[in-house]
């Protein structure tokens, strides 16, 4: 699969963050480096940009973008291979106190989809799904979890109505042979769902793959910790932009920002999320579920 990545809600993010040349900016999720490149271009002499990603390949893309910036007044850049949940520790290590603008983009890049790590069910690949390339894999989870744990995981993180049937099919499949590839997992998912469910526009494995990816990378836990750290690190008058792609993420973001508002940290502007224009959705189908929320610090 050819690697391709189109950053979503680019104009809306730049308008909302309103970057000044001397700002200190955090791109907490470099990903395909599209947003990183735009944030970098908006900064100048006196500015600082911190790019963070758990995927070392994403950090390297950030380095390449920075190397191509030949401006004599380009900002200082720090590229960090770490999880954004460790934002407080990262800033302390860099000797940076408060920051002016922070971006979180919880979508996964086209480069990750194209990498043979099991993120996509379109090809038969090793069933890994870990961003950092270390630690527990999706294969570990599907081959060792109990049926009840699989049901809970697939239903909670995937909101999959056939979680029970899929879990039972996974247990049955792995009793014959360990599930080590995306193809083997897709076959089990199909065995655990009705035929009509497999003939819809949405692939029957979509929600289960989402659930496993979230679980492998502890995405919800990282989101909570990272956003909490961002709120604490934000300078007065600073802004946070957050792009989420499914209801579970957006619900957590909305609740965390609501609590921050009630505690007097700032406000949501606008109150409702910003969504992509129809033209962007037509150009990039991955944009169709994106929601952008903007938080202004007091």
C-alpha positions, 0 to 999 in steps of 0.5 A: 500500500502506497503511503499517503497522508492528508492533514485534516481541518488544516485551515480551521486548525491554523485559524483557531490557534492563531500562531504568532511568530514568537509562540511556543507551540506543541504538536503532540501528535506529529503523525504525517507531519502535515500539521507540523509543517504548517505550524513550523511555517507560522513560527519565526525567530524567537519561536519554539516548536516541540513535536512529539510522537510515540512512532519513531518514523513520525519523529523522523518525518518531523526532522525531515520537515524541519531540515527543509526549512532554510529560513534564517529566522526559523524557530527552534525545534525539539523532536521527541520520540515519546508518548504525549501523555508524558508532556509534563516530563517532556517540557521539564526535560527541555526546560520549557515552562508554559506553552502558547499553543498545543495541537492534538490530532488523534487520527492515525496517519496514512503512513501508519496505515501503509506500514505492515503493522496490522493497522489495516484489515485490507492486507494480510499483515502481522497483527501488531498495532503498537505505535511505539513498535514495542510492548504488547501487541494486538496478537497478544491480546486476542490470543490470551484474553478471556472471552469476557475480556474480549467482549468488554474490550470490543464493545467498550472501545469499538462499540461493536454490537456483535462483540459477543459473537466475535469474541466467541469466534476468536476463542474458537479460531485460536483453539486451532491455531494462534491468531498472528495476522490481520487476515486470520483475525478478519476471518474470525470476525466474519465467522462471528457476525451475520452475513448481512453485516458483512455486506455493508459499506463499512467493513465488519472488522472496522470496529474490532480493529479500532478497539484493539488499536485503542487497547494496545496503545492505551489511547484513552488513558494517554488522551486523559493524561496528555490533555490534563498535562496540556491544560496545566502547561498552557499559558494565560491566553493560550489555546489547545486544538483537539481533533478526534475521530470517533465518539469515544475519543470525543466524549472524553475530550468534551468531558475533560474540557467541560471540567476545565471550564467549570474549574475556571481554566478557560472556555470552549470557542465555539461551544460546538465542535468544528467539522470538515466542509463537504469539499474536504470530505469528498477529497479525503474520506478519512475526514468525514468523522473528524471533530475539532474542539478549541479551548481558550485558556483564561 
